[in-house]
């Protein structure tokens, strides 16, 4: 299992944390944002692959913002997957 923390940009949520089992995403949690909606996203996406999450959420916007929590999550899982394959990856400390 590979754990990844992603600092969001342009959304109410601040950090997205999840685990990767190869390309399957598990144990998803959002810090900040719309609590009920993001719990639903976490539950619905648990067990999906990186490609499936990107296919469903990438490009979704929130109001006039150029992104959304879902779009940021799609970016996060791809970045996390790429990091999991990089032998030189060192996780940055994320302040809670």
Sine and cosine of phi, psi and omega as CSV:
sin_phi,cos_phi,sin_psi,cos_psi,sin_omega,cos_omega
0.00,0.00,0.67,-0.74,0.01,-1.00
-0.89,-0.46,0.85,-0.53,0.02,-1.00
-1.00,-0.07,0.64,-0.77,0.01,-1.00
-0.65,-0.76,0.70,-0.72,0.11,-0.99
-0.90,-0.43,0.77,-0.64,-0.05,-1.00
-0.86,-0.50,0.83,-0.56,0.07,-1.00
-1.00,0.06,0.88,-0.47,-0.07,-1.00
-0.97,0.26,0.29,-0.96,0.06,-1.00
-0.73,-0.68,0.78,-0.62,0.10,-0.99
0.99,0.17,0.30,0.95,0.00,-1.00
-0.73,-0.68,0.23,-0.97,0.06,-1.00
-0.94,0.33,-0.57,0.82,0.09,-1.00
-0.94,0.35,0.48,-0.87,-0.08,-1.00
-0.94,-0.35,-0.64,0.77,-0.04,-1.00
-0.67,-0.74,0.67,-0.74,0.12,-0.99
-0.90,-0.44,0.82,-0.58,0.02,-1.00
-0.90,-0.45,0.61,-0.79,0.02,-1.00
-0.29,-0.96,0.23,-0.97,0.08,-1.00
-0.91,-0.41,0.51,-0.86,0.07,-1.00
-0.87,-0.50,0.76,-0.65,0.16,-0.99
-0.92,-0.38,1.00,-0.02,-0.24,-0.97
0.87,0.50,-0.95,-0.32,0.00,-1.00
-0.95,-0.32,0.22,0.98,0.02,-1.00
-0.99,-0.13,0.77,-0.64,-0.09,-1.00
-0.99,-0.12,0.74,-0.68,-0.05,-1.00
-0.66,-0.75,0.28,-0.96,0.15,-0.99
0.80,0.60,0.80,0.60,-0.08,-1.00
-0.99,0.10,0.72,-0.70,0.12,-0.99
-0.57,-0.82,0.59,-0.81,0.03,-1.00
-0.93,-0.37,0.67,-0.74,0.13,-0.99
-0.97,-0.23,0.86,-0.51,-0.06,-1.00
1.00,0.08,-0.01,-1.00,0.01,-1.00
1.00,0.07,-0.18,-0.98,-0.03,-1.00
-0.98,0.17,0.98,-0.18,-0.17,-0.99
-0.77,0.64,-0.81,0.59,-0.05,-1.00
-0.90,0.44,-0.71,0.70,-0.01,-1.00
-0.89,0.45,-0.67,0.74,-0.06,-1.00
-0.97,0.26,-0.46,0.89,0.15,-0.99
-0.91,0.41,-0.63,0.77,0.03,-1.00
-0.91,0.43,-0.72,0.70,0.04,-1.00
-0.85,0.52,-0.71,0.70,-0.01,-1.00
-0.86,0.51,-0.71,0.70,-0.02,-1.00
-0.92,0.39,-0.71,0.70,-0.04,-1.00
-0.92,0.40,-0.55,0.83,-0.07,-1.00
-1.00,0.01,-0.24,0.97,0.00,-1.00
-0.86,0.51,0.83,-0.56,0.00,-1.00
1.00,-0.08,-0.10,1.00,0.04,-1.00
-0.99,0.14,0.34,-0.94,0.07,-1.00
-1.00,0.07,0.25,-0.97,0.07,-1.00
-0.84,0.55,-0.72,0.69,-0.01,-1.00
-0.88,0.47,-0.64,0.77,0.01,-1.00
-0.90,0.43,-0.69,0.73,0.00,-1.00
-0.91,0.42,-0.70,0.71,0.06,-1.00
-0.86,0.51,-0.69,0.73,-0.03,-1.00
-0.89,0.46,-0.54,0.84,-0.03,-1.00
-1.00,0.04,-0.60,0.80,-0.23,-0.97
-0.92,-0.39,-0.38,0.93,-0.06,-1.00
-0.89,0.46,0.76,-0.65,0.06,-1.00
1.00,-0.04,-0.08,1.00,0.06,-1.00
-0.95,0.32,0.71,-0.70,-0.02,-1.00
-0.95,-0.32,0.36,-0.93,0.04,-1.00
-0.88,-0.48,0.97,-0.25,-0.04,-1.00
0.86,0.51,-0.78,-0.63,0.00,-1.00
-1.00,0.01,-0.01,1.00,0.00,-1.00
-0.95,0.32,0.50,-0.87,0.00,-1.00
-0.99,0.16,0.17,0.99,-0.03,-1.00
-0.42,-0.91,-0.08,-1.00,0.07,-1.00
-0.42,-0.91,0.12,-0.99,0.07,-1.00
-0.89,0.46,-0.63,0.78,0.04,-1.00
-0.90,0.44,-0.70,0.71,0.04,-1.00
-0.89,0.46,-0.67,0.74,0.04,-1.00
-0.90,0.44,-0.60,0.80,0.04,-1.00
-0.90,0.43,-0.67,0.74,0.05,-1.00
-0.87,0.49,-0.67,0.74,0.05,-1.00
-0.91,0.42,-0.65,0.76,-0.03,-1.00
-0.89,0.47,-0.72,0.70,-0.05,-1.00
-0.92,0.39,-0.57,0.82,0.05,-1.00
-0.93,0.37,-0.70,0.71,0.02,-1.00
-0.89,0.46,-0.68,0.73,0.03,-1.00
-0.89,0.45,-0.68,0.74,0.03,-1.00
-0.88,0.48,-0.72,0.70,0.03,-1.00
-0.88,0.47,-0.65,0.76,0.03,-1.00
-0.90,0.44,-0.60,0.80,-0.02,-1.00
-0.91,0.42,-0.38,0.92,0.00,-1.00
-1.00,-0.08,-0.10,1.00,-0.04,-1.00
-1.00,-0.06,0.93,-0.38,-0.03,-1.00
-0.91,0.42,-0.31,0.95,-0.01,-1.00
-0.99,-0.10,0.06,1.00,-0.04,-1.00
-0.92,0.39,0.75,-0.66,0.12,-0.99
-0.81,-0.59,0.85,-0.52,-0.03,-1.00
-0.91,0.41,0.62,-0.79,0.10,-0.99
-1.00,0.09,0.50,-0.87,0.09,-1.00
-0.95,0.30,0.71,-0.71,0.04,-1.00
-0.91,-0.41,0.86,-0.51,0.02,-1.00
-0.97,0.26,0.77,-0.64,0.02,-1.00
-1.00,0.04,0.00,0.00,0.00,0.00
